[in-house]
Amino acid sequence: MLVRESAGGGLLVYLTRRSSRSPFMPDAFVFPGGTVDAEDRTPSARARLYGAVVGIDEEFGIAALRELFEEAGVLIVCDAAGDPAAVAPERLALLRVELNQGIPLATLLEREGLFLDARELVYYSRWITPEREPLRFDAHFFIATAPEGQIAVADAVEVHDGAWFSPRDALERADREDLRIMFPTRKHLERLAAHESIESLLEHARSRNTISAILPFMRDGRIEFTHEGEDW
């Protein structure tokens, strides 16, 4: 969940529309993300990760930051000293092209002297696809603040129509059926809508010491879900 402050006050979150050809949630507006690749588990990938994401293995943080760059063009990086690194938009665009051509992100980062900054990710939740679904995923959600000077742009391959929304506006548009939003996305947008600043959101997110898996299921025509220790 990539967020930034709105110029008029409050939070904005970046959503992209999945391809209509996707076998899972076609045309739905979602947060940027994807799967853990084999490359995310390699020593070279781990060597280009600075810091750690509290509460989850390194490979998930690497995958989250890589997918954010692939799908939204936002690269959260630092230098070897841990200081935030500003990368010119033109350079970011070229790096994204090389990544999409199959060059491992770790190779590109090593060449540029950059590291994925795991300290900028907050692990927020874990949702598992209902058992009745033909395609199932074990999805981990993170929160990250958009770096200054970077412009989010959907990749126009896996996802389209990337845009910033206030969480409340996205929910209202979904209620009017202007946006297709799936249940887990809706529940996270409801959480985001409860906060008027990034500081408040991150304070809330970091206070959640235990992340329990959420498993939705149908009962009497309604969506319910298992959870431990918190109310969704």
C-alpha positions in Angstrom: 0.0 0.0 0.0 1.9 3.0 -1.3 0.7 6.2 0.4 1.5 9.9 0.4 0.1 13.0 1.9 -2.6 14.9 0.0 -1.9 18.6 -0.8 -5.3 19.4 0.7 -4.7 17.3 3.8 -5.3 13.6 4.4 -3.9 10.5 2.8 -3.7 9.2 -0.7 -3.1 5.6 -1.7 -2.0 4.4 -5.1 -4.2 1.9 -6.9 -3.8 0.1 -10.3 -6.3 -1.7 -12.4 -5.5 -5.3 -13.2 -5.6 -6.5 -16.8 -8.9 -7.6 -18.1 -7.1 -10.8 -19.3 -5.9 -11.7 -15.9 -7.2 -15.0 -14.6 -7.5 -13.6 -11.1 -9.5 -10.5 -10.3 -9.6 -9.1 -13.8 -10.3 -5.3 -14.0 -10.1 -5.0 -10.2 -8.3 -2.0 -8.7 -5.6 -3.3 -6.3 -2.5 -2.2 -4.5 0.8 -2.8 -6.5 2.2 -6.3 -5.8 3.0 -9.7 -7.0 4.7 -13.0 -6.2 8.0 -13.9 -4.7 10.4 -14.9 -7.5 13.3 -17.3 -7.3 15.6 -14.3 -7.8 14.2 -12.7 -4.6 15.6 -15.6 -2.6 19.2 -15.4 -3.9 22.2 -14.3 -1.9 22.8 -11.5 -4.4 19.3 -10.1 -3.8 19.7 -10.3 0.0 23.0 -8.5 -0.3 21.2 -5.5 -1.9 18.7 -5.2 0.9 19.4 -2.6 3.6 17.9 -3.2 7.0 15.0 -5.6 7.6 11.2 -5.6 7.6 10.0 -6.4 11.1 8.0 -9.6 11.4 8.6 -11.3 8.0 11.4 -13.0 6.1 13.7 -11.0 3.8 12.5 -12.5 0.6 9.0 -11.0 1.1 10.4 -7.5 1.6 12.6 -7.9 -1.5 9.6 -9.0 -3.5 7.4 -6.2 -2.3 9.9 -3.5 -3.2 10.7 -5.1 -6.5 7.1 -5.5 -7.5 6.4 -1.9 -6.5 9.1 -0.8 -8.9 7.9 -3.1 -11.7 4.2 -2.2 -11.4 4.3 1.4 -10.2 7.8 2.6 -11.2 8.6 3.6 -7.6 12.0 2.5 -6.3 12.6 2.9 -2.5 16.4 2.8 -2.1 19.3 4.0 -0.1 23.1 4.2 -0.4 25.6 2.0 1.4 25.5 4.3 4.4 21.7 4.0 4.7 21.0 7.5 3.5 17.9 7.9 1.2 19.0 7.9 -2.5 17.5 10.2 -5.0 17.4 8.7 -8.5 16.6 10.9 -11.5 13.3 10.1 -13.2 15.1 9.4 -16.5 17.4 6.9 -14.8 14.5 5.2 -13.0 12.8 4.8 -16.4 15.8 3.2 -17.9 16.3 0.9 -14.9 12.7 -0.2 -15.2 13.1 -1.1 -18.9 16.2 -3.2 -18.0 14.3 -4.9 -15.2 11.5 -5.8 -17.6 14.0 -7.1 -20.1 15.0 -9.7 -17.5 18.1 -8.2 -15.9 17.9 -9.1 -12.1 17.1 -6.1 -9.9 20.1 -7.1 -7.7 22.4 -6.7 -10.7 21.0 -3.2 -11.5 21.3 -2.1 -7.9 24.9 -3.3 -7.5 25.8 -1.4 -10.7 24.2 1.8 -9.4 25.5 1.4 -5.9 22.0 1.2 -4.4 20.2 -0.9 -1.9 16.5 -1.7 -1.4 15.5 0.1 1.8 13.6 -2.4 3.9 13.3 0.1 6.7 10.7 1.9 4.7 8.3 -1.1 4.6 5.9 -1.8 7.5 4.4 -5.3 7.4 0.7 -4.9 8.0 -1.4 -8.0 7.3 -1.7 -11.4 5.8 -4.7 -12.7 3.8 -5.2 -16.1 2.4 -7.6 -16.7 -0.6 -10.8 -18.6 0.3 -10.6 -22.4 -0.1 -13.4 -22.3 -2.7 -11.4 -20.2 -5.1 -9.7 -22.1 -8.0 -6.6 -19.8 -7.8 -5.3 -19.3 -4.3 -2.8 -16.9 -2.8 -1.1 -16.3 0.5 -0.8 -12.5 0.3 1.2 -10.2 2.6 0.4 -6.5 2.7 2.9 -3.8 3.5 2.7 0.0 3.9 5.3 2.3 2.3 5.5 6.1 1.9 6.2 7.3 -1.6 9.6 8.9 -1.9 9.8 12.6 -2.7 10.3 13.4 -6.4 9.2 10.0 -7.7 6.1 9.7 -9.9 4.1 6.5 -9.8 3.3 5.1 -13.3 1.5 1.8 -14.0 3.5 -0.5 -16.2 0.6 -0.9 -18.7 1.4 -4.6 -19.0 0.1 -6.4 -15.8 -1.7 -3.4 -14.5 -3.3 -0.2 -16.0 -4.9 3.1 -15.0 -2.7 3.7 -12.0 -3.9 6.7 -9.9 -3.9 8.2 -6.5 -7.1 8.0 -4.5 -8.2 9.1 -1.1 -9.3 5.9 0.6 -12.8 7.3 1.2 -13.2 8.3 -2.4 -12.1 4.9 -3.6 -14.7 3.3 -1.3 -17.4 5.6 -2.4 -16.6 5.0 -6.1 -16.7 1.3 -5.5 -20.1 1.6 -3.9 -21.3 3.4 -7.0 -19.7 0.6 -9.1 -17.3 3.1 -10.8 -14.4 1.0 -9.5 -14.2 -2.8 -9.0 -12.7 -3.4 -5.6 -12.4 -6.9 -4.1 -13.1 -7.6 -0.4 -9.5 -7.6 1.0 -8.8 -4.3 -0.8 -11.9 -2.8 0.6 -11.1 -3.8 4.1 -7.6 -2.3 3.8 -9.0 0.9 2.4 -11.4 1.1 5.4 -8.4 0.9 7.6 -6.5 3.6 5.7 -9.6 5.9 5.7 -9.5 6.0 9.5 -6.2 8.0 9.3 -5.7 11.6 8.3 -1.9 11.5 8.2 1.0 9.2 7.4 2.3 9.7 10.9 -1.0 8.4 12.4 -1.2 5.5 9.9 2.4 4.3 10.6 2.0 4.7 14.3 -1.0 2.4 14.1 0.7 -0.1 11.8 3.8 -0.4 13.9 1.7 -0.9 17.0 0.4 -4.2 15.6 2.8 -6.7 17.2 1.3 -9.9 15.8 0.1 -10.5 12.2 -2.4 -13.3 12.1 -3.6 -14.9 8.8 -7.0 -13.8 7.7 -9.1 -16.5 5.8 -12.4 -15.2 4.3 -15.3 -17.7 3.7 -19.0 -17.6 2.9 -21.7 -18.2 5.5 -25.4 -17.8 4.7 -24.5 -15.7 1.7 -22.3 -13.3 3.6 -18.5 -13.0 3.7 -17.0 -13.7 7.0 -13.4 -14.5 7.9 -11.2 -16.1 10.6 -8.9 -13.9 12.5 -7.1 -13.9 15.8 -6.8 -11.0 18.2 -8.2 -8.2 16.1 -11.4 -7.1 14.4 -11.5 -6.6 10.6 
